[in-house]
Amino acid sequence: MFGIVKIRHEEKPRYEVTRFPVGGCRNIIEEQEGVSFKMKKLFITGTDTGVGKTLVAAGLLHALAQQGKRVLGVKPLASGAEMTPQGARNDDALLLQSAMNVEVPYETVNPLLYEQPMAPHLAAQSLGQTLSVEALMASMQPALAIETDYTVVEGVGGWLVPLNPRETVADFAKTLGFDVILVVGMRLGCLNHALLTHQAMVAAGLHCAGWVANIIDNNMLALEENLADLQGLLPVPLLARVPFLEVPTPEQAATYFSELP
């Protein structure tokens, strides 16, 4: 057993925190060593834990890479790790790393990793640590400094998962200011979950670039009717409809994107 969390920040962040304007950063002009380039940055959230955020994020990365785009995936915060010869690793972060075409160290993809598969703020508390938006932003600076066509950041859990008593994942997304893609796990209750999540991100002043229907319940009743309702009620495009997959892969998921953000 290994009991250490991969927390790679100090009491004071080693990096200057970059804050982007809230309300839609589809195209951001960055300057690095005097060279300007355009990057599109996206934040992937979901209606709940286990709805397929990682599969969708990895599928999107693969689809964009197939179009010749330079893509980077980031899972800034994860809980649930296994020890490998290379160190502690998270399966979701490894899947993102396998789908992108920018070579970076694992620590850039997943800077904050907890061993126990539980809510990250509880995992932090169990080790006498406190998560914060500032710590997450500091940990992401190496990834944000990399020149890409697309940087895709996957959140953790759902939209309002706590980081501490005062901040949630939504506060992190708001500080980033990236356009958001909502992954809806198609199962009983998805209508309420999807509409509440979209309403909350709009209230935070963020732009939703679209949503993805991920069919996680292969026996869901009235599936087509639920999909039709969501298409009518969510005022953003349906980017992909991912069917129930027995052994899902990024390559498979990529084929179901009818529109890319």
C-alpha positions as CSV (number, residue, x, y, z in Angstrom):
1,M,0.0,0.0,0.0
2,F,1.1,3.5,-0.6
3,G,-0.4,6.3,1.4
4,I,0.9,9.4,-0.2
5,V,-1.0,11.8,-2.4
6,K,0.6,13.3,-5.4
7,I,0.2,16.9,-4.3
8,R,2.6,19.0,-6.3
9,H,2.1,22.4,-4.8
10,E,3.7,24.3,-1.9
11,E,2.0,26.6,0.6
12,K,2.7,29.4,-1.8
13,P,2.1,28.6,-5.5
14,R,5.3,28.5,-7.5
15,Y,3.5,29.8,-10.5
16,E,1.7,33.0,-11.1
17,V,-2.0,32.2,-11.3
18,T,-3.4,33.0,-14.7
19,R,-7.0,34.2,-14.6
20,F,-9.0,34.3,-17.8
21,P,-12.1,36.4,-18.3
22,V,-15.3,34.8,-17.4
23,G,-18.0,34.3,-20.0
24,G,-16.5,32.4,-22.9
25,C,-12.9,31.9,-24.0
26,R,-13.4,30.0,-27.2
27,N,-10.3,31.5,-28.7
28,I,-7.5,32.9,-26.5
29,I,-4.5,34.7,-27.8
30,E,-1.5,33.8,-25.7
31,E,1.9,35.2,-25.9
32,Q,4.9,33.0,-25.0
33,E,8.4,34.3,-25.6
34,G,7.2,36.9,-28.0
35,V,5.2,34.5,-30.2
36,S,1.4,34.8,-30.5
37,F,-0.8,31.9,-31.1
38,K,-4.5,31.0,-30.9
39,M,-5.7,28.3,-28.6
40,K,-9.1,26.9,-27.9
41,K,-9.7,25.8,-24.3
42,L,-12.5,23.6,-23.1
43,F,-13.7,22.4,-19.7
44,I,-15.5,19.1,-19.6
45,T,-18.1,18.6,-16.8
46,G,-20.9,16.1,-16.3
47,T,-24.2,15.6,-14.7
48,D,-22.7,13.3,-12.1
49,T,-19.7,11.1,-11.3
50,G,-19.5,8.1,-13.6
51,V,-21.3,9.6,-16.6
52,G,-18.4,9.3,-19.0
53,K,-16.6,12.6,-18.8
54,T,-13.2,10.9,-19.4
55,L,-14.4,8.9,-22.3
56,V,-15.9,11.9,-24.0
57,A,-12.9,14.1,-23.3
58,A,-10.6,11.4,-24.7
59,G,-12.8,10.9,-27.7
60,L,-12.8,14.6,-28.4
61,L,-9.0,14.7,-28.1
62,H,-8.8,11.8,-30.6
63,A,-11.2,13.3,-33.0
64,L,-9.4,16.6,-33.0
65,A,-6.0,14.9,-33.3
66,Q,-7.3,13.1,-36.4
67,Q,-8.0,16.5,-37.9
68,G,-4.4,17.4,-37.4
69,K,-4.9,19.6,-34.4
70,R,-2.3,19.8,-31.6
71,V,-4.2,18.7,-28.5
72,L,-3.5,18.4,-24.8
73,G,-5.7,16.8,-22.2
74,V,-5.5,17.7,-18.5
75,K,-7.1,16.1,-15.5
76,P,-5.9,18.6,-12.8
77,L,-7.5,16.8,-9.9
78,A,-8.1,13.0,-9.5
79,S,-8.8,10.6,-6.8
80,G,-8.2,6.9,-7.1
81,A,-4.7,5.7,-8.0
82,E,-2.6,2.6,-8.5
83,M,1.1,2.3,-8.0
84,T,3.0,1.5,-11.2
85,P,6.8,1.3,-11.9
86,Q,6.5,4.9,-12.9
87,G,4.8,6.0,-9.7
88,A,1.1,6.6,-8.7
89,R,-1.2,6.8,-11.7
90,N,-4.9,7.5,-12.3
91,D,-6.7,5.5,-15.0
92,D,-8.7,8.6,-16.3
93,A,-5.6,10.7,-16.6
94,L,-3.8,7.9,-18.5
95,L,-6.7,7.6,-20.9
96,L,-6.5,11.3,-21.7
97,Q,-2.7,11.0,-22.1
98,S,-3.2,8.1,-24.6
99,A,-5.6,10.2,-26.7
100,M,-3.6,13.4,-27.0
101,N,-0.7,14.1,-29.3
102,V,1.4,16.5,-27.2
103,E,4.0,14.7,-25.3
104,V,4.3,15.9,-21.7
105,P,5.1,14.3,-18.4
106,Y,2.3,12.6,-16.6
107,E,2.6,15.2,-13.8
108,T,1.6,17.9,-16.3
109,V,-1.6,15.9,-17.3
110,N,-2.5,15.1,-13.7
111,P,-0.7,17.3,-11.2
112,L,-2.9,16.5,-8.1
113,L,-3.7,12.9,-7.4
114,Y,-5.1,11.2,-4.3
115,E,-4.8,7.5,-3.7
116,Q,-8.3,6.8,-2.3
117,P,-11.2,6.9,-4.7
118,M,-13.4,9.3,-2.7
119,A,-14.5,12.9,-3.0
120,P,-11.2,14.8,-3.4
121,H,-11.9,17.3,-0.6
122,L,-12.4,14.4,1.8
123,A,-9.2,12.7,0.5
124,A,-7.4,15.9,1.2
125,Q,-8.9,16.3,4.6
126,S,-7.8,12.7,5.5
127,L,-4.2,13.9,5.0
128,G,-4.6,17.2,6.8
129,Q,-4.7,19.1,3.5
130,T,-7.1,21.6,2.0
131,L,-7.9,21.9,-1.7
132,S,-8.5,25.3,-3.2
133,V,-9.1,27.0,-6.6
134,E,-5.8,28.8,-6.1
135,A,-3.9,25.5,-5.6
136,L,-5.6,24.0,-8.7
137,M,-4.7,27.0,-10.8
138,A,-1.1,26.9,-9.6
139,S,-0.8,23.2,-10.4
140,M,-2.1,23.8,-13.9
141,Q,0.3,26.5,-15.0
142,P,2.8,24.1,-16.8
143,A,-0.1,22.8,-18.9
144,L,-1.6,26.2,-19.6
145,A,1.8,27.4,-20.8
146,I,2.0,24.8,-23.6
147,E,1.2,25.9,-27.1
148,T,-1.8,23.9,-28.5
149,D,-4.7,24.2,-30.8
150,Y,-6.9,22.7,-28.2
151,T,-6.5,22.2,-24.4
152,V,-9.2,20.0,-22.9
153,V,-9.6,20.1,-19.1
154,E,-11.7,17.4,-17.4
155,G,-13.3,18.3,-14.1
156,V,-13.9,16.0,-11.2
157,G,-17.3,14.6,-10.3
158,G,-20.2,16.9,-11.1
159,W,-20.5,20.7,-11.3
160,L,-20.8,21.5,-7.6
161,V,-18.4,19.0,-6.1
162,P,-16.8,20.8,-3.1
163,L,-13.2,21.7,-3.0
164,N,-13.5,23.1,0.5
165,P,-16.3,24.6,2.6
166,R,-16.3,27.8,0.4
167,E,-15.3,26.6,-3.1
168,T,-16.5,24.1,-5.6
169,V,-15.5,22.7,-9.0
170,A,-17.8,25.4,-10.4
171,D,-15.5,28.1,-8.9
172,F,-12.5,26.5,-10.5
173,A,-14.3,26.4,-13.9
174,K,-15.3,30.0,-13.4
175,T,-11.7,31.1,-12.7
176,L,-10.5,29.2,-15.8
177,G,-13.3,30.9,-17.9
178,F,-13.1,28.2,-20.6
179,D,-16.1,27.2,-22.7
180,V,-17.9,24.2,-21.1
181,I,-19.0,20.9,-22.6
182,L,-21.7,19.1,-20.6
183,V,-21.7,15.3,-20.6
184,V,-25.1,13.9,-19.8
185,G,-25.3,10.4,-18.6
186,M,-28.4,9.0,-20.2
187,R,-30.3,7.3,-17.5
188,L,-33.4,7.9,-15.3
189,G,-33.1,11.4,-13.8
190,C,-30.9,12.8,-16.5
191,L,-33.4,15.5,-17.5
192,N,-33.3,17.2,-14.1
193,H,-29.6,16.7,-13.7
194,A,-28.8,18.1,-17.2
195,L,-31.1,21.2,-16.8
196,L,-29.9,22.0,-13.3
197,T,-26.2,21.7,-14.4
198,H,-26.7,23.9,-17.4
199,Q,-28.6,26.5,-15.4
200,A,-25.8,26.6,-12.8
201,M,-23.1,27.1,-15.4
202,V,-25.0,29.9,-17.1
203,A,-25.6,31.5,-13.7
204,A,-21.8,31.4,-13.3
205,G,-21.4,33.4,-16.4
206,L,-19.9,30.6,-18.5
207,H,-20.6,29.7,-22.1
208,C,-21.7,26.1,-22.8
209,A,-20.3,25.1,-26.1
210,G,-22.6,22.0,-26.3
211,W,-23.5,18.8,-24.7
212,V,-22.9,15.1,-25.3
213,A,-25.4,12.3,-24.7
214,N,-23.6,9.3,-23.3
215,I,-25.9,6.3,-23.0
216,I,-24.7,4.6,-19.8
217,D,-28.0,2.7,-19.2
218,N,-28.5,0.3,-22.1
219,N,-32.0,-0.5,-20.9
220,M,-33.2,3.1,-20.3
221,L,-36.9,3.4,-21.0
222,A,-38.0,6.1,-23.3
223,L,-34.5,6.9,-24.4
224,E,-35.4,8.6,-27.6
225,E,-38.0,10.7,-25.9
226,N,-35.5,11.8,-23.3
227,L,-33.0,12.7,-25.9
228,A,-35.6,14.7,-27.8
229,D,-36.6,16.5,-24.7
230,L,-33.0,17.5,-23.9
231,Q,-32.5,18.7,-27.5
232,G,-35.5,20.9,-27.1
233,L,-34.7,22.1,-23.6
234,L,-31.0,22.7,-23.8
235,P,-30.3,25.8,-25.9
236,V,-26.9,24.5,-27.1
237,P,-25.9,22.0,-29.8
238,L,-25.8,18.2,-29.3
239,L,-22.1,17.5,-30.2
240,A,-22.3,13.7,-29.9
241,R,-24.5,10.8,-29.1
242,V,-22.3,8.0,-27.7
243,P,-24.1,4.6,-27.6
244,F,-23.7,2.1,-24.8
245,L,-20.3,0.5,-25.4
246,E,-19.2,-2.7,-23.8
247,V,-15.5,-1.9,-24.0
248,P,-15.4,1.9,-24.7
249,T,-12.3,3.4,-26.2
250,P,-11.4,7.0,-27.3
251,E,-11.2,5.8,-30.9
252,Q,-14.8,4.6,-30.7
253,A,-16.1,7.7,-28.9
254,A,-14.4,9.9,-31.5
255,T,-16.6,8.5,-34.3
256,Y,-19.8,9.7,-32.7
257,F,-19.0,13.4,-32.7
258,S,-21.3,15.0,-35.4
259,E,-20.0,18.4,-34.5
260,L,-16.7,19.6,-33.0
261,P,-16.5,22.6,-30.7
